[in-house]
Amino acid sequence: MTGKVDEALGYEQARDELIDVVRRLEAGGTTLEESLALWERGEELAKVCRRWLEGARARLDAALAEGAERAEGEEGE
């Protein structure tokens, strides 16, 4: 599951799957190939989560900037 499918994942879905991947890696008992595949999937999921968080941060920053501009405008009245 990569590429466009990952883009459709919501933050919570990607985070939950990433948690599962980490648990499986920490538990051990997988072959080297399985471990590498899990690691790669974890990296992809971490990128999805990072994009969601960066987008949320940008929206928050924009909202804060808009609020500050409004406050400055109201002070000048």
Stockholm file with secondary structure:
# STOCKHOLM 1.0

chainA/1-77         MTGKVDEALGYEQARDELIDVVRRLEAGGTTLEESLALWERGEELAKVCRRWLEGARARLDAALAEGAERAEGEEGE
#=GR chainA/1-77 SS CCTHHHHHCCHHHHHHHHHHHHHHHHHCCCCHHHHHHHHHHHHHHHHHHHHHHHHHHHHHHHHHHHHHHHHHHHHTC
#=GC SS_cons        CCTHHHHHCCHHHHHHHHHHHHHHHHHCCCCHHHHHHHHHHHHHHHHHHHHHHHHHHHHHHHHHHHHHHHHHHHHTC
//
